[in-house]
Amino acid sequence: IAHVQGFGVADSSGRTVTPQTPFYIGSVTKSFTALAVMQLVEAGKIDLDAPVQTYLPWFELADKEASAKITVRNLLNHTSGISTKDGNRFLASQQGLEETVRGLNIIHLTQPVGTTYQYSGLNYTIAGLIVQQVSGQSYGDYVTQRIFEPLDMRHSYASHTLALADGLSEGHHYMFGHAFKRQYAVPPSGVPEGFLIASVEDMT
């Protein structure tokens, strides 16, 4: 690293942002989930072209026949047929990862499996559960032990509570030209698709 620096304030107290300040990294999280899947592919534990039902035998969307065709590769490539809109349906839910995926039998595909790119967070929610199922660890523990720790990412977390203790930055959004503190509960099932936390130093 040639140069790394923090800018601005991390919270309403005026605490300075440093290169070690943890932030939610949003959908960059998907890169970590894909890496976790590929580690398990290299370990011979996941086949990218195997159906999701190989690892989650009970997995089912509204269309049972189409559900059986969705592969792990379809999830990573956003070609499962699950729409962007449906991908955002569970962001307010406080259900766990498996509970959420078991509830996807209400989801209707908007495109045939494998034919069309449609960015959808649910693909990575499902992929995160496959990581959990195949590794025998929670998604958060797997990412922490197999990615964050080996890469010496000391200010990166899958847990809001742990990040908060390390100085997690407050999020904000803009309304009417003003920044307001963004307060919402992190959806547990959304962690593999958009709610990992890391510092800029760790990401570099």
BAFI-3210 file (N, C-alpha, C; in Angstrom, 3 decimals, decimal comma, padded with zeros to 6 digits):
// residues 204
n [1|2|3|4|5|6|7|8|9|10|11|12|13|14|15|16|17|18|19|20|21|22|23|24|25|26|27|28|29|30|31|32|33|34|35|36|37|38|39|40|41|42|43|44|45|46|47|48|49|50|51|52|53|54|55|56|57|58|59|60|61|62|63|64|65|66|67|68|69|70|71|72|73|74|75|76|77|78|79|80|81|82|83|84|85|86|87|88|89|90|91|92|93|94|95|96|97|98|99|100|101|102|103|104|105|106|107|108|109|110|111|112|113|114|115|116|117|118|119|120|121|122|123|124|125|126|127|128|129|130|131|132|133|134|135|136|137|138|139|140|141|142|143|144|145|146|147|148|149|150|151|152|153|154|155|156|157|158|159|160|161|162|163|164|165|166|167|168|169|170|171|172|173|174|175|176|177|178|179|180|181|182|183|184|185|186|187|188|189|190|191|192|193|194|195|196|197|198|199|200|201|202|203|204]
n.u [000,851|000,675|-000,404|-002,804|-005,814|-008,193|-011,306|-013,415|-016,079|-016,946|-019,204|-021,949|-020,675|-018,449|-016,215|-013,193|-012,794|-010,731|-008,190|-008,687|-011,311|-014,315|-016,709|-019,939|-019,883|-021,643|-022,817|-020,373|-019,818|-020,726|-018,582|-016,969|-018,586|-018,706|-015,995|-015,765|-017,412|-015,900|-013,536|-014,462|-015,155|-012,610|-011,692|-013,027|-015,573|-017,813|-019,578|-019,693|-021,544|-023,474|-026,842|-028,540|-030,072|-028,539|-027,032|-028,802|-031,280|-034,015|-034,600|-036,684|-038,536|-041,435|-041,990|-041,566|-040,256|-038,464|-036,927|-035,320|-033,463|-031,743|-028,425|-025,354|-023,571|-025,386|-026,438|-024,183|-023,693|-025,961|-028,065|-030,251|-032,917|-034,392|-035,800|-034,616|-036,285|-037,625|-035,409|-035,041|-037,009|-036,812|-035,364|-036,187|-036,665|-036,254|-035,637|-033,664|-030,868|-031,283|-034,007|-035,110|-034,398|-035,797|-038,293|-038,683|-040,440|-042,482|-041,605|-041,674|-040,099|-038,862|-037,616|-036,479|-034,429|-030,953|-030,819|-030,931|-029,378|-030,031|-029,665|-029,731|-030,127|-030,972|-029,842|-027,293|-027,838|-028,818|-026,502|-024,815|-025,976|-025,447|-022,655|-022,556|-023,887|-022,276|-019,730|-020,119|-020,004|-021,190|-022,131|-020,925|-018,835|-017,318|-016,417|-014,983|-012,954|-011,777|-011,289|-011,104|-009,279|-006,940|-006,119|-005,327|-007,168|-008,015|-009,976|-012,485|-015,715|-018,421|-020,356|-022,501|-022,456|-019,819|-018,391|-019,352|-018,215|-015,681|-015,680|-017,481|-018,621|-021,292|-024,094|-025,511|-028,189|-029,494|-031,993|-034,071|-031,862|-030,342|-028,256|-029,130|-028,949|-028,826|-030,915|-031,531|-032,427|-030,094|-030,687|-030,553|-030,434|-029,461|-026,752|-024,784|-025,135|-024,910|-024,049|-021,570|-018,757|-016,058|-012,811|-011,237|-008,489|-008,243|-009,657|-008,036]
n.v [-001,189|002,124|004,543|005,356|006,601|008,090|009,895|012,556|012,209|009,619|009,284|010,888|012,061|013,198|011,717|010,868|009,496|006,782|004,842|002,370|002,275|000,527|-000,121|-000,779|-002,756|-003,130|-004,408|-005,331|-007,320|-009,625|-010,512|-011,718|-013,826|-015,257|-015,917|-017,591|-019,715|-020,564|-021,386|-023,681|-025,098|-025,567|-027,191|-029,443|-029,793|-028,534|-028,465|-026,419|-026,672|-028,302|-028,932|-026,669|-028,120|-030,313|-029,664|-028,420|-030,155|-029,749|-027,410|-025,117|-023,239|-021,397|-022,664|-025,898|-027,607|-025,920|-025,125|-027,311|-027,128|-025,034|-024,085|-023,921|-022,253|-020,680|-019,145|-017,591|-016,195|-014,699|-015,757|-017,265|-016,812|-015,524|-012,436|-008,978|-007,386|-009,304|-010,109|-008,209|-008,527|-009,513|-007,888|-006,520|-008,440|-010,381|-012,986|-015,989|-017,250|-019,896|-020,191|-018,144|-018,942|-021,322|-020,294|-019,468|-020,558|-019,104|-017,553|-016,595|-017,358|-014,996|-015,267|-017,924|-020,488|-019,947|-018,348|-015,522|-012,581|-011,307|-009,176|-010,110|-010,146|-012,393|-014,617|-014,721|-014,926|-017,530|-018,829|-018,256|-019,795|-022,321|-022,383|-022,402|-024,836|-026,776|-026,372|-026,760|-024,796|-021,663|-019,080|-016,593|-017,359|-018,951|-017,121|-015,364|-017,038|-018,271|-016,361|-013,525|-013,761|-015,247|-013,324|-011,309|-009,366|-007,280|-005,589|-006,339|-007,775|-010,121|-009,620|-007,296|-006,446|-007,018|-005,366|-002,881|-002,587|-002,112|000,375|000,906|002,749|005,133|004,802|006,829|008,501|010,526|013,039|015,467|017,083|016,881|015,052|012,138|010,054|006,630|004,199|000,926|-002,499|-005,040|-007,449|-010,822|-012,846|-011,486|-011,091|-012,588|-011,376|-008,610|-007,399|-007,572|-006,262|-003,987|-002,403|000,367|000,009|-002,765|-003,624|-002,657]
n.w [000,000|-000,969|-000,086|002,328|003,688|005,930|005,685|006,806|009,299|011,610|013,130|014,922|017,048|016,105|015,771|014,194|010,944|010,228|008,465|009,527|010,308|010,477|007,898|006,468|003,568|001,553|-001,564|-002,420|-000,779|-002,052|-003,553|-001,652|-000,858|-003,238|-003,422|-001,193|-002,035|-004,242|-003,008|-001,780|-004,025|-005,110|-003,112|-003,660|-002,717|-003,650|-006,698|-009,399|-011,444|-010,491|-009,424|-007,204|-005,432|-004,878|-002,698|-001,021|-000,501|-000,116|-001,362|-003,030|-005,356|-006,519|-008,925|-009,291|-011,105|-012,477|-010,310|-009,783|-011,751|-011,326|-010,902|-008,951|-010,285|-011,748|-009,670|-008,864|-011,212|-011,547|-013,079|-012,438|-012,830|-010,954|-010,129|-009,954|-008,389|-006,738|-005,394|-003,467|-001,624|000,977|002,621|004,846|006,651|009,634|009,739|009,894|007,885|006,721|007,232|005,708|003,065|002,922|002,728|000,144|-001,635|-002,611|-004,603|-007,944|-010,954|-013,310|-015,677|-017,843|-016,378|-016,468|-018,753|-018,788|-017,564|-014,434|-011,932|-008,631|-005,222|-003,782|-004,995|-003,909|-001,229|-001,176|-002,089|000,042|002,040|001,027|001,296|004,078|004,631|003,346|004,431|007,116|008,977|010,331|008,012|008,623|010,394|008,688|006,676|008,277|009,402|007,171|005,256|006,151|008,386|007,341|005,469|007,052|007,793|009,982|010,857|009,982|009,579|010,087|011,768|013,222|015,883|016,798|015,070|015,826|018,328|017,518|016,468|014,331|011,551|011,409|009,277|006,641|004,887|002,223|002,386|001,090|000,656|002,941|005,233|006,923|009,769|009,199|010,240|010,757|011,190|010,590|008,124|008,920|006,979|004,871|005,032|003,421|000,955|001,107|003,521|004,849|006,687|006,605|006,861|005,124|004,912|005,229|002,952|000,966]
ca.u [000,000|001,473|-001,015|-004,182|-006,231|-009,615|-011,837|-014,708|-016,364|-017,558|-020,500|-022,413|-019,776|-017,336|-015,068|-012,537|-012,646|-009,347|-008,139|-009,120|-012,729|-015,159|-017,902|-020,641|-019,334|-022,708|-022,804|-019,020|-019,943|-020,939|-017,265|-016,506|-019,405|-018,225|-014,689|-016,026|-017,889|-014,799|-012,636|-015,066|-015,019|-011,225|-011,543|-013,787|-016,804|-018,911|-019,477|-020,406|-022,633|-024,442|-028,041|-028,597|-030,692|-027,491|-026,536|-030,000|-032,255|-035,375|-034,702|-037,797|-039,242|-042,831|-041,942|-040,754|-039,419|-037,382|-036,076|-034,366|-032,477|-030,849|-027,121|-024,547|-023,058|-026,482|-026,511|-023,055|-023,785|-027,271|-028,872|-031,191|-034,290|-034,976|-035,722|-034,038|-037,342|-037,788|-034,180|-035,098|-038,235|-036,592|-034,392|-036,717|-036,937|-035,282|-035,489|-032,317|-030,492|-031,989|-035,447|-035,449|-034,303|-036,910|-039,523|-038,665|-041,396|-043,454|-040,928|-041,887|-039,036|-039,306|-036,931|-036,067|-033,133|-029,746|-030,934|-030,915|-028,763|-030,874|-028,990|-030,670|-029,452|-031,355|-028,888|-026,161|-028,383|-028,823|-025,098|-024,282|-026,466|-024,695|-021,358|-022,816|-024,255|-021,159|-018,572|-020,449|-019,852|-022,065|-021,533|-020,053|-017,622|-016,507|-015,760|-014,005|-011,825|-011,157|-010,956|-010,611|-008,082|-005,754|-005,703|-004,969|-008,161|-008,248|-011,118|-013,538|-016,646|-019,736|-021,214|-022,702|-022,059|-018,354|-017,928|-019,718|-017,204|-014,431|-015,833|-018,256|-019,142|-022,730|-024,522|-026,406|-028,788|-029,885|-033,390|-034,265|-030,573|-029,679|-027,854|-029,750|-028,442|-029,638|-031,109|-032,367|-031,847|-029,477|-031,385|-029,582|-030,300|-028,835|-025,307|-023,949|-025,341|-024,678|-023,894|-020,270|-018,206|-014,589|-012,160|-010,600|-007,171|-008,426|-010,072|-006,850]
ca.v [000,000|003,346|005,588|005,068|007,702|008,236|011,247|012,826|011,753|008,291|009,320|012,217|012,637|013,829|010,804|010,905|008,262|006,371|003,699|001,160|002,384|-000,412|000,334|-001,782|-002,687|-003,312|-005,578|-005,884|-008,567|-010,756|-011,017|-012,604|-015,045|-016,001|-016,478|-018,721|-020,821|-021,070|-022,146|-025,000|-025,775|-026,034|-028,276|-030,592|-029,941|-027,963|-028,503|-025,238|-027,018|-029,157|-028,204|-026,206|-029,185|-031,249|-029,210|-028,083|-031,039|-029,233|-026,109|-025,091|-022,009|-021,684|-023,618|-027,022|-028,140|-024,963|-025,125|-028,422|-026,822|-023,945|-024,568|-022,984|-021,263|-019,744|-018,202|-016,660|-015,392|-014,026|-016,282|-018,245|-016,470|-014,714|-011,031|-007,978|-006,988|-010,360|-010,162|-007,226|-008,742|-009,986|-007,019|-006,069|-009,629|-010,760|-014,436|-016,489|-017,588|-021,083|-019,938|-017,317|-019,731|-022,282|-019,570|-018,945|-021,271|-018,136|-016,785|-017,031|-016,912|-014,083|-015,705|-019,322|-020,703|-019,974|-017,620|-014,062|-011,959|-010,438|-008,983|-010,398|-010,498|-013,723|-015,600|-014,798|-015,467|-018,993|-019,267|-018,194|-020,958|-023,481|-022,320|-022,820|-026,244|-027,614|-026,208|-027,134|-023,608|-020,569|-018,259|-015,603|-018,012|-019,391|-015,964|-014,848|-017,944|-018,702|-015,225|-012,378|-014,048|-015,509|-012,102|-010,351|-008,293|-007,194|-004,717|-006,818|-008,541|-010,565|-009,340|-005,878|-006,216|-006,978|-004,180|-001,724|-002,489|-001,691|001,722|000,918|004,048|005,263|005,024|007,963|008,660|011,913|013,395|016,917|017,760|016,744|013,689|011,625|008,768|005,525|003,229|-000,229|-003,760|-005,821|-008,729|-011,910|-013,600|-010,631|-010,934|-013,049|-010,608|-007,182|-006,825|-007,709|-004,997|-003,977|-001,097|000,641|-000,620|-004,204|-003,817|-002,454]
ca.w [000,000|-001,057|000,731|002,750|004,552|006,183|005,518|007,423|010,657|011,639|013,809|015,324|018,056|015,406|015,737|012,884|010,176|009,986|007,544|010,235|010,666|009,724|007,189|005,669|002,211|000,572|-002,441|-002,563|-000,006|-002,961|-003,955|-000,585|-000,928|-004,411|-003,059|-000,293|-002,877|-005,074|-002,132|-001,583|-005,321|-005,185|-002,122|-004,146|-001,940|-004,429|-008,154|-009,871|-012,352|-009,802|-008,978|-005,815|-004,638|-004,460|-001,391|-000,244|-001,155|000,072|-002,037|-003,974|-005,649|-006,870|-010,038|-008,808|-012,180|-012,697|-009,114|-009,892|-012,802|-010,915|-010,445|-008,167|-011,239|-012,020|-008,545|-008,905|-012,439|-011,575|-014,185|-011,872|-013,199|-009,874|-010,541|-009,053|-007,441|-005,741|-004,606|-002,383|-000,846|002,347|003,286|006,144|007,463|010,655|009,704|009,661|006,521|006,248|007,305|004,546|001,831|002,938|002,422|-001,222|-002,490|-003,129|-005,647|-009,328|-011,847|-014,369|-016,890|-017,736|-015,726|-017,291|-020,020|-018,713|-016,391|-013,612|-010,647|-007,555|-003,978|-003,299|-005,496|-002,983|000,018|-001,366|-002,151|001,403|002,775|000,530|001,989|005,456|004,648|002,900|005,320|008,484|009,821|009,933|006,955|009,243|010,908|007,549|006,065|009,246|009,598|005,919|004,382|006,900|009,196|006,515|004,783|008,096|007,794|011,421|011,147|009,093|010,403|009,629|012,920|013,537|017,280|016,880|014,350|016,633|019,383|016,883|015,926|013,090|011,140|011,229|007,909|006,404|003,568|001,980|002,144|000,991|000,691|004,235|005,588|008,141|010,228|008,690|011,305|010,442|011,644|009,519|007,916|009,061|005,737|003,868|005,227|002,296|-000,263|001,168|004,856|005,507|007,179|006,498|006,821|003,831|004,943|004,973|001,571|000,118]
c.u [000,888|000,917|-002,431|-004,575|-007,741|-010,030|-013,156|-014,830|-017,170|-018,918|-020,799|-021,546|-018,609|-016,092|-014,503|-012,507|-011,161|-009,354|-008,610|-010,610|-013,557|-016,376|-018,627|-020,167|-020,376|-022,497|-021,412|-018,912|-020,045|-019,612|-016,709|-017,285|-018,964|-016,867|-014,861|-016,497|-016,724|-013,729|-013,152|-015,101|-013,615|-010,958|-012,326|-015,109|-018,034|-018,578|-020,318|-021,621|-023,607|-025,663|-027,919|-029,137|-029,701|-027,048|-027,671|-031,151|-033,696|-035,625|-035,802|-038,371|-040,673|-042,927|-041,000|-039,790|-038,225|-036,410|-034,985|-033,263|-031,454|-029,557|-026,430|-024,002|-024,132|-026,616|-025,420|-023,136|-025,089|-028,105|-029,852|-032,616|-035,009|-034,758|-035,032|-035,050|-037,527|-036,563|-034,176|-036,267|-037,991|-035,641|-034,885|-036,949|-035,849|-035,166|-034,029|-032,111|-031,285|-033,496|-035,908|-035,447|-035,425|-038,238|-039,622|-039,629|-042,523|-042,879|-041,172|-040,741|-039,615|-038,615|-036,594|-034,661|-031,999|-029,778|-030,646|-030,250|-029,778|-030,222|-029,991|-029,939|-029,776|-030,420|-027,750|-026,586|-028,357|-027,391|-024,461|-024,733|-025,762|-023,321|-021,517|-023,066|-023,055|-019,984|-018,832|-020,236|-020,913|-021,356|-020,525|-018,759|-016,719|-015,726|-014,683|-012,763|-011,075|-010,779|-010,355|-009,304|-006,854|-005,226|-005,334|-005,884|-008,684|-009,433|-012,277|-014,403|-017,863|-020,781|-021,284|-022,186|-020,549|-017,798|-018,204|-018,682|-015,866|-014,574|-016,542|-018,795|-020,659|-023,040|-025,456|-027,066|-029,290|-031,381|-033,477|-032,940|-029,821|-029,340|-028,494|-029,135|-029,389|-029,719|-032,038|-031,651|-031,282|-030,254|-030,389|-029,364|-029,591|-027,334|-024,497|-024,104|-025,065|-024,343|-022,626|-019,717|-016,681|-014,075|-011,525|-009,198|-007,273|-008,797|-008,917|-005,950]
c.v [001,241|004,444|005,170|006,116|007,662|009,680|011,375|012,291|010,470|008,269|010,729|012,855|013,376|012,967|010,707|009,522|008,002|005,229|002,396|001,184|001,394|000,276|-000,878|-001,633|-002,997|-004,544|-006,055|-007,179|-009,778|-011,346|-011,991|-013,923|-015,901|-016,637|-017,694|-019,942|-021,424|-021,794|-023,565|-025,794|-026,364|-027,177|-029,519|-030,808|-029,371|-028,115|-027,344|-025,572|-028,040|-028,326|-027,785|-027,315|-030,288|-030,936|-028,812|-028,883|-030,537|-027,936|-026,122|-023,680|-022,378|-022,714|-024,761|-027,537|-027,223|-024,953|-026,179|-028,144|-025,772|-024,510|-023,511|-021,891|-020,230|-018,706|-017,152|-015,717|-014,606|-014,475|-017,359|-018,032|-015,678|-013,241|-010,155|-007,586|-008,031|-010,476|-009,219|-007,461|-009,021|-009,087|-006,497|-007,233|-009,867|-012,282|-014,808|-016,897|-018,785|-020,854|-019,121|-018,136|-020,772|-021,603|-019,054|-019,652|-020,373|-017,355|-017,407|-016,493|-016,015|-014,374|-017,185|-019,437|-020,708|-019,135|-016,126|-013,579|-011,052|-010,332|-009,165|-010,881|-011,891|-014,815|-015,811|-015,179|-016,993|-019,522|-019,258|-019,369|-022,233|-023,527|-022,849|-024,322|-027,143|-027,556|-026,699|-026,008|-022,593|-019,772|-017,273|-016,196|-018,442|-018,215|-015,399|-015,721|-018,278|-017,563|-014,070|-012,675|-014,379|-014,270|-010,986|-009,123|-008,140|-006,324|-005,043|-007,834|-009,010|-010,268|-007,845|-005,567|-006,105|-005,734|-002,910|-001,499|-002,002|-000,332|001,814|002,314|004,018|005,471|006,219|007,837|010,097|012,038|014,913|017,678|017,658|015,276|013,297|010,278|007,667|004,443|002,116|-001,479|-004,514|-007,132|-009,884|-012,678|-012,794|-010,520|-011,419|-012,224|-009,119|-006,584|-007,254|-006,321|-005,079|-002,552|-000,883|000,027|-002,108|-004,457|-003,579|-003,663]
c.w [000,000|-000,160|001,083|003,784|004,746|006,018|006,262|008,842|010,620|012,312|014,286|016,407|017,411|015,352|014,312|012,231|009,954|008,965|008,190|010,609|009,847|009,109|006,618|004,226|001,140|-000,295|-002,830|-001,754|-000,927|-003,440|-002,921|-000,596|-002,106|-004,126|-002,154|-001,084|-003,659|-004,252|-001,954|-002,885|-005,441|-004,212|-002,529|-003,432|-002,634|-005,906|-008,687|-010,727|-011,772|-009,415|-007,513|-004,912|-004,248|-003,032|-000,446|-000,849|-001,102|-000,699|-003,096|-004,102|-006,053|-007,999|-009,653|-009,875|-012,442|-011,516|-009,211|-010,901|-012,381|-010,343|-009,589|-009,079|-011,588|-010,913|-008,664|-010,100|-012,547|-012,774|-013,695|-012,370|-012,130|-010,221|-009,498|-007,982|-006,353|-004,846|-003,423|-001,416|000,627|003,143|004,632|007,105|008,504|010,765|009,445|008,222|005,991|006,229|006,099|003,267|001,774|002,582|000,999|-002,165|-002,987|-004,313|-007,022|-010,190|-012,936|-015,698|-016,733|-017,144|-016,763|-018,546|-019,928|-017,428|-015,708|-012,235|-009,514|-006,311|-003,473|-003,814|-004,498|-001,575|-000,045|-001,383|-000,764|002,247|002,304|001,179|003,414|005,543|004,351|003,872|006,733|009,474|009,435|008,846|007,548|009,755|009,761|006,966|006,999|009,295|008,310|004,979|005,185|007,631|008,361|005,795|005,761|008,078|009,225|011,811|010,203|009,826|009,614|010,700|013,194|014,939|017,428|016,200|015,150|017,730|018,841|016,181|014,595|012,785|011,038|009,752|007,815|005,042|003,461|001,730|002,146|001,168|001,998|004,500|006,914|008,488|009,776|009,761|010,838|010,926|010,445|009,347|007,998|007,756|004,649|003,980|004,024|001,017|-000,130|002,516|005,583|005,788|007,067|006,527|005,448|003,769|004,629|003,519|000,603|000,127]
res [i|a|h|v|q|g|f|g|v|a|d|s|s|g|r|t|v|t|p|q|t|p|f|y|i|g|s|v|t|k|s|f|t|a|l|a|v|m|q|l|v|e|a|g|k|i|d|l|d|a|p|v|q|t|y|l|p|w|f|e|l|a|d|k|e|a|s|a|k|i|t|v|r|n|l|l|n|h|t|s|g|i|s|t|k|d|g|n|r|f|l|a|s|q|q|g|l|e|e|t|v|r|g|l|n|i|i|h|l|t|q|p|v|g|t|t|y|q|y|s|g|l|n|y|t|i|a|g|l|i|v|q|q|v|s|g|q|s|y|g|d|y|v|t|q|r|i|f|e|p|l|d|m|r|h|s|y|a|s|h|t|l|a|l|a|d|g|l|s|e|g|h|h|y|m|f|g|h|a|f|k|r|q|y|a|v|p|p|s|g|v|p|e|g|f|l|i|a|s|v|e|d|m|t]
***
